[in-house]
Amino acid sequence: MVLLIACANLANLFAARGAARAREFAIRAAVGATRGQIIRQLLIESFVVAFLGGVLGFFMAVWLREAVVALAPQGVARFHEISFDLPVLRFAFLVASLTAVLFGLWPAWQTSRADFQLALKSGSHGSGEAPSAKLTRDWLVISEIALTLTLLIAAALVLKSFARMQSFQLGYEPRGLLTARIELPFTKYSKQEQVSLFSKNLLDRVRALPGIESAAIGSNPPLFGSWQIRFFREGTPEPPKGQAPDTEIEVVAGDYFSTLKVPLLRGRVLNDQDMKTSPLVIVIDQEMADRYFPGEDPIGKRLFLDDADGEGEGNKPFEIVGVVARMKTHGFDEAASSPLVYFSQAQVKRTGLVLFVRAGGMIKSLEKPIRDIVSSIDPSQPVFEVRTMLDRVEETWAAQRLLTFLLLIFASLALVLAAIGLYGVLAYTATKRFREIGVRLALGAQPSQIRRLILGHGMSLLAIGGGIGLVSAIALSQVLQKVLFEVKSVDPNTFVLVAAVLALTTFVACWIPARRASRVDPVVALRED
């Protein structure tokens, strides 16, 4: 779309330039130049512009490649493999050549069709230009405005979506939180007590590090995958095999909820007193409470959970001791909310661990101390994927961030090009009407009337182009709906704001040639020819 806007823009400017040189080409024709020679000369000029622009664009693309790679989603290797080679160079040359034909052929043809005899007679500010050429120039500007409005609205919708995404409440606080994965070998840590001892030693030593606010361990925390089991509520008939509802589960140790800053809504959290030999207890989230205990206090109620500890003992009853706020465990764009149940690691065994450390300072500097602590507990145990939780969250919106960046760049380019194109057409129109404006002023017209004359032309082009662009923007926004987050495809506030920005830009582009035309000296204008 930006390429089309650029082509329309340059076609307009070349057509205006060709019309302004009508007298020059009339003289060439008078001394024997053919129409084909004039077309060839203009095409060569447009090819030179296209070639220089293509070369400059190629080098700009080489420079901007690093920006695209930096904004690309993590783990997508194809972005990092982007390179500029011979096929890319050939493609750039092909696009530049096609662009030259697109914006060079029409103005060259229009210029060659001008009435050269009229151009020779009418002087330097006359014109042998056909009315159809003027109409075509206006429609090119209208097309630019329509395409620009479409791109601006698309960019604004995606930008608003991205802003909503960043401000969205996940149910936990990812800032200031460091994560590290530890996979204990099942053969070495086959007993519940071994896993619990490893976790206790790890948490005690990590908490002793300077600047540590809290530390915890989880097995299936947010953005680390999920584990689901079947359950049913005590006091209800046990569903047939395979028909019980599912819940996601998380096995925790340490200050899990305070470390992730998950609010406790009712009851208590899991603690060191919840041991293997003590009554089996769980904490549920608000989603579970709302869905399966509507209008009730779930504290003290029990759920039968199917083989939660993986020991093959079937359903076991667990008493609910607390309710916490719901977390978006799969990221901001989680399609459907699932209930979540939290177990104590001392009661349910898991060997896949994720360490959470909340600190006030430079959390990334904690990687080496954490590795050293794990090594001191078990020298053969590796630590991997040491990353901040914020990095993991930002990964989930990386595609949206890239889309936002690209659309904003393209929309900004479109706005600048459309403004230049509109300014060029109105400036040329004012120049062609130089003598007419002089006559109007000589007969008593006020400068404000001249300004309204030029501004009216520009605003009429804006109105037509804006109407077309609005329809195409609505169509495009329907396509974008699948990538928008909590933003309607037809958002009135966004549409009005973007239309206002485009109208203001158009007014500025129109005001400059209008102001210049209103300052024409009638005496100079009338003597010009």
C-alpha positions as CSV (number, residue, x, y, z in Angstrom):
1,M,0.0,0.0,0.0
2,V,2.9,2.4,0.8
3,L,4.5,1.5,-2.6
4,L,1.2,2.4,-4.3
5,I,1.0,5.7,-2.5
6,A,4.6,6.4,-3.4
7,C,3.9,5.6,-7.1
8,A,0.8,7.7,-7.1
9,N,2.7,10.5,-5.5
10,L,5.6,10.5,-7.9
11,A,3.3,10.1,-10.9
12,N,1.5,13.2,-9.8
13,L,4.8,15.1,-9.3
14,F,6.2,14.0,-12.6
15,A,3.0,14.8,-14.4
16,A,3.0,18.3,-12.9
17,R,6.7,18.7,-13.8
18,G,6.0,17.5,-17.3
19,A,3.1,19.9,-17.7
20,A,5.2,22.8,-16.4
21,R,7.8,21.9,-19.1
22,A,5.1,21.9,-21.8
23,R,6.8,24.9,-23.6
24,E,10.2,23.1,-23.5
25,F,8.7,20.0,-25.1
26,A,6.8,22.1,-27.6
27,I,10.1,23.6,-28.8
28,R,11.6,20.1,-29.0
29,A,8.7,18.9,-31.1
30,A,8.9,22.0,-33.3
31,V,12.6,21.2,-34.1
32,G,11.8,17.6,-35.0
33,A,11.5,15.5,-31.8
34,T,8.9,12.7,-32.0
35,R,6.4,11.7,-29.4
36,G,8.3,8.5,-28.8
37,Q,11.5,10.5,-28.1
38,I,9.8,12.7,-25.6
39,I,8.3,9.7,-23.8
40,R,11.7,8.0,-23.8
41,Q,13.3,11.0,-22.3
42,L,10.8,11.3,-19.5
43,L,10.9,7.5,-18.8
44,I,14.7,7.7,-18.6
45,E,14.4,10.5,-16.0
46,S,11.9,8.5,-14.0
47,F,14.2,5.4,-14.2
48,V,17.1,7.5,-12.8
49,V,14.9,8.6,-9.9
50,A,13.7,5.0,-9.3
51,F,17.2,3.6,-9.4
52,L,18.6,6.1,-7.0
53,G,15.6,5.6,-4.7
54,G,16.0,1.8,-4.9
55,V,19.7,2.0,-4.0
56,L,19.0,4.3,-1.1
57,G,16.1,2.1,0.0
58,F,18.2,-1.1,-0.2
59,F,20.9,0.4,2.1
60,M,18.2,1.7,4.5
61,A,16.8,-1.9,4.6
62,V,20.2,-3.3,5.5
63,W,20.5,-0.8,8.3
64,L,16.9,-1.5,9.6
65,R,17.3,-5.3,9.5
66,E,18.8,-5.2,13.0
67,A,15.7,-3.4,14.3
68,V,13.3,-6.0,12.8
69,V,15.4,-8.8,14.3
70,A,15.4,-7.1,17.7
71,L,11.6,-6.8,17.6
72,A,11.0,-10.4,16.3
73,P,9.5,-13.0,18.6
74,Q,12.1,-15.0,20.5
75,G,12.8,-18.5,19.3
76,V,11.8,-17.8,15.7
77,A,15.2,-18.5,14.1
78,R,14.0,-17.4,10.6
79,F,14.2,-13.8,11.7
80,H,17.8,-14.1,12.7
81,E,18.6,-15.8,9.4
82,I,17.5,-12.8,7.3
83,S,20.3,-11.8,5.0
84,F,20.8,-9.5,2.0
85,D,22.0,-11.6,-0.9
86,L,21.8,-11.6,-4.7
87,P,18.1,-12.7,-4.9
88,V,17.2,-9.9,-2.5
89,L,19.2,-7.4,-4.6
90,R,17.4,-8.6,-7.8
91,F,14.1,-8.3,-6.1
92,A,14.9,-4.7,-5.0
93,F,16.0,-3.9,-8.6
94,L,12.8,-5.4,-10.0
95,V,10.6,-3.4,-7.6
96,A,12.5,-0.2,-8.5
97,S,12.0,-0.9,-12.2
98,L,8.3,-1.7,-11.9
99,T,7.9,1.5,-9.8
100,A,9.6,3.5,-12.5
101,V,7.1,2.2,-15.1
102,L,4.2,2.7,-12.7
103,F,5.0,6.4,-11.9
104,G,6.8,7.2,-15.1
105,L,4.7,5.9,-18.0
106,W,1.4,7.8,-17.3
107,P,3.0,11.3,-16.9
108,A,5.2,10.7,-19.9
109,W,2.2,9.7,-22.0
110,Q,0.2,12.7,-20.7
111,T,3.0,15.1,-21.5
112,S,3.5,13.7,-25.0
113,R,-0.2,14.2,-25.7
114,A,-0.2,17.9,-24.8
115,D,-1.1,20.5,-27.4
116,F,2.4,21.8,-28.3
117,Q,1.1,24.6,-30.5
118,L,-1.1,25.9,-27.7
119,A,1.8,25.7,-25.3
120,L,4.0,27.7,-27.7
121,K,1.3,30.4,-28.0
122,S,0.3,30.6,-24.4
123,G,3.6,31.4,-22.8
124,S,5.4,29.9,-19.8
125,H,2.4,29.8,-17.5
126,G,0.0,28.5,-20.1
127,S,-1.0,25.0,-20.5
128,G,-1.8,22.6,-23.3
129,E,-2.9,20.2,-20.6
130,A,-6.1,18.2,-21.1
131,P,-8.8,18.4,-18.4
132,S,-8.6,14.6,-18.1
133,A,-5.0,15.0,-16.9
134,K,-6.1,17.3,-14.1
135,L,-8.9,15.0,-13.1
136,T,-6.5,12.0,-13.1
137,R,-4.1,13.9,-10.8
138,D,-6.9,14.7,-8.4
139,W,-7.9,11.0,-8.3
140,L,-4.4,10.0,-7.6
141,V,-4.4,12.3,-4.6
142,I,-7.8,10.9,-3.5
143,S,-6.3,7.3,-3.8
144,E,-3.3,8.4,-1.7
145,I,-5.6,9.8,1.0
146,A,-7.8,6.7,1.0
147,L,-4.9,4.3,1.3
148,T,-3.3,6.5,4.0
149,L,-6.4,6.6,6.1
150,T,-6.7,2.8,5.8
151,L,-3.2,2.3,7.0
152,L,-3.4,4.9,9.8
153,I,-6.6,3.3,11.2
154,A,-5.1,-0.2,11.0
155,A,-1.9,1.1,12.8
156,A,-4.0,2.9,15.5
157,L,-6.1,-0.2,16.2
158,V,-3.0,-2.4,16.6
159,L,-1.3,0.2,18.7
160,K,-4.3,0.4,21.0
161,S,-4.4,-3.4,21.2
162,F,-0.7,-3.5,22.1
163,A,-1.2,-0.8,24.8
164,R,-4.1,-2.8,26.3
165,M,-2.0,-5.9,26.2
166,Q,0.8,-4.3,28.2
167,S,-1.5,-2.9,30.8
168,F,-3.5,-6.1,31.2
169,Q,-3.6,-7.6,34.7
170,L,-2.2,-11.2,34.6
171,G,-3.1,-11.9,38.2
172,Y,0.6,-11.9,39.3
173,E,3.4,-9.4,39.1
174,P,6.2,-10.4,36.6
175,R,8.4,-7.4,37.3
176,G,11.3,-8.0,39.6
177,L,10.9,-11.7,39.4
178,L,13.7,-14.1,38.3
179,T,13.0,-17.7,37.2
180,A,15.2,-20.8,36.8
181,R,14.3,-24.3,35.8
182,I,15.6,-27.4,37.6
183,E,14.8,-31.0,36.5
184,L,15.6,-33.4,39.2
185,P,16.4,-36.9,37.8
186,F,13.6,-39.3,38.8
187,T,16.0,-42.2,39.5
188,K,18.0,-40.1,42.0
189,Y,15.0,-38.3,43.6
190,S,12.5,-41.2,43.7
191,K,11.2,-40.4,47.1
192,Q,9.0,-37.5,48.2
193,E,11.3,-36.7,51.1
194,Q,14.4,-36.3,48.8
195,V,12.6,-33.7,46.7
196,S,11.3,-31.8,49.7
197,L,14.8,-31.7,51.2
198,F,16.3,-30.4,48.0
199,S,13.7,-27.7,47.8
200,K,14.0,-26.7,51.4
201,N,17.8,-26.4,51.2
202,L,17.6,-24.4,48.0
203,L,15.0,-22.0,49.3
204,D,16.8,-21.4,52.6
205,R,20.1,-20.6,50.9
206,V,18.6,-18.4,48.2
207,R,16.7,-16.4,50.8
208,A,20.0,-15.8,52.6
209,L,21.4,-14.0,49.5
210,P,21.6,-10.1,49.8
211,G,18.6,-8.2,48.4
212,I,16.3,-11.2,48.2
213,E,12.7,-10.4,49.2
214,S,11.2,-13.9,48.9
215,A,11.7,-17.2,47.0
216,A,9.4,-20.0,46.0
217,I,9.2,-23.1,43.9
218,G,6.4,-24.2,41.5
219,S,6.1,-27.1,39.1
220,N,3.6,-25.8,36.5
221,P,3.6,-22.0,37.0
222,P,2.4,-19.4,34.5
223,L,3.9,-19.7,31.0
224,F,5.7,-23.0,31.8
225,G,3.0,-25.4,30.5
226,S,0.2,-27.0,32.3
227,W,-0.8,-30.2,34.0
228,Q,-4.5,-31.2,34.2
229,I,-6.2,-33.9,36.2
230,R,-9.9,-34.9,36.7
231,F,-11.8,-34.1,39.9
232,F,-15.3,-34.0,41.4
233,R,-16.8,-32.4,44.4
234,E,-17.4,-34.3,47.6
235,G,-21.1,-35.0,48.1
236,T,-21.8,-35.4,44.4
237,P,-22.0,-38.7,42.6
238,E,-18.7,-39.7,41.1
239,P,-18.9,-39.1,37.3
240,P,-18.4,-42.1,34.9
241,K,-14.8,-42.7,33.9
242,G,-13.5,-40.0,31.6
243,Q,-16.5,-37.6,32.1
244,A,-15.3,-35.8,35.2
245,P,-14.3,-32.1,34.7
246,D,-10.6,-31.1,34.4
247,T,-8.6,-28.7,36.4
248,E,-5.1,-27.4,36.0
249,I,-2.8,-28.0,39.0
250,E,0.3,-26.4,40.4
251,V,2.6,-27.9,43.1
252,V,4.3,-25.3,45.2
253,A,6.8,-24.8,48.0
254,G,8.0,-21.8,49.9
255,D,6.3,-18.4,49.7
256,Y,4.7,-19.0,46.3
257,F,1.8,-16.6,46.5
258,S,3.6,-13.7,48.1
259,T,6.6,-14.2,45.7
260,L,4.3,-14.0,42.6
261,K,2.1,-11.4,44.4
262,V,-1.1,-13.3,44.0
263,P,-3.7,-11.9,46.3
264,L,-5.2,-14.3,48.9
265,L,-9.0,-13.8,48.8
266,R,-10.1,-16.2,51.6
267,G,-8.7,-18.6,54.1
268,R,-5.0,-19.3,54.2
269,V,-2.1,-20.2,51.9
270,L,-0.1,-23.5,52.0
271,N,2.7,-23.6,54.5
272,D,5.4,-25.7,56.0
273,Q,2.9,-27.4,58.3
274,D,1.2,-29.1,55.3
275,M,3.3,-32.3,55.4
276,K,2.9,-35.8,53.9
277,T,1.6,-37.0,57.3
278,S,-0.9,-34.2,57.8
279,P,-4.3,-33.9,56.3
280,L,-4.3,-33.4,52.5
281,V,-5.1,-29.7,51.7
282,I,-5.3,-27.5,48.6
283,V,-5.8,-23.9,47.7
284,I,-8.1,-23.1,44.8
285,D,-8.4,-20.0,42.6
286,Q,-11.4,-17.7,42.1
287,E,-12.4,-19.4,38.9
288,M,-12.8,-22.8,40.7
289,A,-14.8,-21.1,43.5
290,D,-17.1,-19.3,41.1
291,R,-17.7,-22.3,38.9
292,Y,-18.2,-25.1,41.3
293,F,-19.1,-23.3,44.6
294,P,-21.4,-20.5,43.4
295,G,-22.8,-18.6,46.4
296,E,-21.0,-20.8,48.8
297,D,-17.9,-20.5,51.0
298,P,-15.6,-23.2,49.7
299,I,-13.3,-23.2,52.7
300,G,-13.6,-26.5,54.5
301,K,-15.2,-28.2,51.5
302,R,-13.4,-31.1,49.8
303,L,-12.5,-32.2,46.3
304,F,-11.6,-35.7,45.1
305,L,-8.7,-35.4,42.7
306,D,-7.6,-38.2,40.4
307,D,-4.0,-39.4,41.1
308,A,-2.7,-35.9,41.9
309,D,0.7,-37.2,43.1
310,G,1.2,-39.7,40.3
311,E,1.3,-42.7,42.5
312,G,-1.7,-44.4,40.9
313,E,-3.8,-44.5,44.0
314,G,-6.9,-43.0,42.3
315,N,-9.1,-40.3,43.7
316,K,-8.0,-38.7,47.0
317,P,-10.0,-36.2,49.0
318,F,-8.3,-32.8,49.6
319,E,-9.7,-30.1,51.8
320,I,-9.9,-26.5,50.5
321,V,-8.1,-24.2,52.9
322,G,-7.8,-21.0,50.8
323,V,-8.9,-19.1,47.7
324,V,-6.6,-16.9,45.7
325,A,-7.1,-14.6,42.7
326,R,-7.1,-16.1,39.2
327,M,-3.9,-16.0,37.1
328,K,-3.6,-15.9,33.4
329,T,-1.3,-19.0,33.3
330,H,-1.1,-19.1,29.5
331,G,-0.5,-15.4,28.8
332,F,-2.7,-12.4,28.1
333,D,-4.5,-14.0,25.2
334,E,-5.7,-17.1,27.1
335,A,-8.7,-18.2,25.1
336,A,-10.7,-19.8,28.0
337,S,-10.2,-19.7,31.7
338,S,-9.6,-23.1,33.5
339,P,-9.9,-23.6,37.2
340,L,-6.6,-24.0,39.1
341,V,-5.8,-26.1,42.2
342,Y,-2.6,-25.6,44.2
343,F,-0.9,-28.5,46.1
344,S,1.8,-28.5,48.7
345,Q,5.0,-30.0,47.4
346,A,5.3,-31.9,50.6
347,Q,2.1,-33.8,49.8
348,V,2.3,-34.1,46.0
349,K,5.6,-35.1,44.4
350,R,7.0,-33.3,41.4
351,T,10.6,-33.5,40.2
352,G,10.3,-30.7,37.6
353,L,10.9,-27.5,39.5
354,V,10.8,-23.8,38.7
355,L,12.6,-21.5,41.1
356,F,11.1,-18.0,41.6
357,V,13.2,-15.3,43.2
358,R,11.9,-11.8,43.9
359,A,14.5,-9.2,44.5
360,G,14.6,-5.4,44.6
361,G,17.9,-4.9,42.7
362,M,19.5,-6.3,39.5
363,I,17.8,-9.6,39.4
364,K,19.8,-10.9,36.5
365,S,23.0,-10.7,38.6
366,L,21.6,-13.5,40.7
367,E,22.1,-16.2,38.1
368,K,25.6,-17.1,39.2
369,P,24.8,-17.3,42.9
370,I,21.8,-19.4,42.2
371,R,23.9,-21.8,40.0
372,D,26.5,-22.0,42.8
373,I,23.8,-22.8,45.4
374,V,22.3,-25.6,43.3
375,S,25.8,-27.0,42.6
376,S,26.6,-27.0,46.3
377,I,23.5,-29.0,47.1
378,D,23.9,-31.4,44.2
379,P,27.0,-31.0,42.0
380,S,25.5,-33.0,39.2
381,Q,22.3,-31.0,39.0
382,P,22.2,-28.3,36.1
383,V,20.2,-25.1,36.2
384,F,18.8,-23.9,32.9
385,E,16.5,-21.2,31.4
386,V,17.5,-18.5,33.9
387,R,15.3,-15.6,32.8
388,T,13.2,-12.8,34.2
389,M,9.5,-13.4,34.3
390,L,9.0,-10.1,32.5
391,D,11.0,-11.5,29.6
392,R,8.7,-14.5,29.4
393,V,5.6,-12.3,29.5
394,E,6.9,-10.0,26.8
395,E,7.6,-13.1,24.6
396,T,3.8,-13.7,24.5
397,W,3.2,-10.3,22.8
398,A,6.4,-10.3,20.6
399,A,4.4,-10.9,17.5
400,Q,2.0,-8.0,18.3
401,R,4.9,-5.7,19.1
402,L,6.5,-6.5,15.7
403,L,3.2,-6.0,13.9
404,T,2.6,-2.7,15.7
405,F,6.1,-1.4,14.9
406,L,5.8,-2.3,11.2
407,L,2.3,-0.8,10.8
408,L,3.3,2.4,12.6
409,I,6.3,2.8,10.3
410,F,4.3,2.2,7.2
411,A,1.4,4.4,8.3
412,S,3.8,7.2,9.1
413,L,5.4,6.9,5.7
414,A,2.0,6.9,4.1
415,L,1.0,10.1,5.9
416,V,4.2,11.9,4.9
417,L,3.9,10.8,1.3
418,A,0.2,11.8,1.1
419,A,1.0,15.2,2.6
420,I,3.8,15.7,0.1
421,G,1.6,14.6,-2.8
422,L,-1.3,16.9,-1.8
423,Y,1.1,19.8,-1.3
424,G,2.7,19.2,-4.7
425,V,-0.6,19.1,-6.6
426,L,-2.0,22.2,-4.9
427,A,1.3,24.1,-5.3
428,Y,1.3,23.2,-9.0
429,T,-2.4,24.2,-9.4
430,A,-1.7,27.5,-7.7
431,T,1.2,28.1,-10.0
432,K,-0.8,27.3,-13.1
433,R,-3.5,29.7,-11.9
434,F,-1.0,32.4,-11.2
435,R,-2.4,34.8,-13.8
436,E,-6.0,34.0,-12.9
437,I,-5.3,34.8,-9.2
438,G,-3.6,38.0,-10.2
439,V,-6.7,39.0,-12.2
440,R,-9.0,38.1,-9.2
441,L,-6.9,40.2,-6.9
442,A,-6.8,43.1,-9.3
443,L,-10.6,43.0,-9.5
444,G,-11.0,43.2,-5.7
445,A,-10.8,39.7,-4.4
446,Q,-9.5,39.4,-0.9
447,P,-6.5,37.2,0.0
448,S,-8.8,35.2,2.3
449,Q,-11.0,34.4,-0.7
450,I,-7.9,33.1,-2.6
451,R,-6.9,31.0,0.4
452,R,-10.4,29.5,0.5
453,L,-10.3,28.8,-3.2
454,I,-7.1,26.7,-2.9
455,L,-8.1,25.2,0.5
456,G,-11.5,24.2,-0.8
457,H,-9.9,22.2,-3.6
458,G,-7.7,20.3,-1.1
459,M,-10.5,19.8,1.4
460,S,-12.8,18.4,-1.3
461,L,-10.1,15.8,-2.2
462,L,-9.8,15.0,1.5
463,A,-13.5,14.5,1.8
464,I,-13.7,12.1,-1.1
465,G,-10.5,10.2,-0.2
466,G,-11.5,10.0,3.4
467,G,-14.9,8.5,2.6
468,I,-13.3,5.8,0.4
469,G,-10.6,5.2,3.0
470,L,-13.1,4.8,5.8
471,V,-14.9,2.1,3.9
472,S,-11.7,0.2,3.1
473,A,-10.5,0.7,6.7
474,I,-13.6,-0.9,8.1
475,A,-13.0,-3.9,5.7
476,L,-9.4,-4.2,6.7
477,S,-10.2,-3.9,10.5
478,Q,-12.4,-6.9,10.2
479,V,-9.4,-8.9,8.9
480,L,-7.3,-7.5,11.8
481,Q,-9.9,-8.5,14.4
482,K,-8.1,-11.8,15.0
483,V,-4.9,-10.1,16.2
484,L,-6.6,-7.3,18.2
485,F,-6.7,-7.7,22.0
486,E,-9.7,-6.2,23.8
487,V,-10.2,-3.7,20.9
488,K,-13.3,-3.7,18.6
489,S,-12.5,-3.7,14.9
490,V,-14.8,-0.7,14.4
491,D,-13.7,1.6,17.3
492,P,-15.4,5.0,16.9
493,N,-12.8,6.9,19.1
494,T,-9.9,5.5,17.1
495,F,-11.6,6.3,13.8
496,V,-12.4,9.9,14.8
497,L,-8.9,10.5,16.2
498,V,-7.1,9.2,13.1
499,A,-9.5,11.1,10.8
500,A,-8.6,14.3,12.8
501,V,-4.9,13.6,12.4
502,L,-5.2,13.1,8.7
503,A,-7.5,16.2,8.4
504,L,-5.0,18.4,10.3
505,T,-2.1,17.1,8.2
506,T,-4.1,17.7,5.0
507,F,-4.9,21.2,6.1
508,V,-1.3,22.1,6.8
509,A,-0.3,20.6,3.3
510,C,-3.1,22.8,1.7
511,W,-2.4,25.9,3.8
512,I,1.1,26.5,2.6
513,P,0.3,26.8,-1.2
514,A,-3.0,28.6,-0.3
515,R,-1.1,31.2,1.7
516,R,1.5,31.6,-1.0
517,A,-1.2,32.1,-3.6
518,S,-2.9,34.7,-1.6
519,R,0.3,36.8,-1.5
520,V,0.6,37.0,-5.3
521,D,1.3,40.6,-6.4
522,P,-1.3,41.3,-9.1
523,V,1.0,43.6,-11.0
524,V,3.7,40.9,-11.3
525,A,1.1,38.3,-12.2
526,L,-0.4,40.3,-15.0
527,R,3.0,41.3,-16.4
528,E,4.3,37.6,-16.2
529,D,3.1,36.7,-19.7
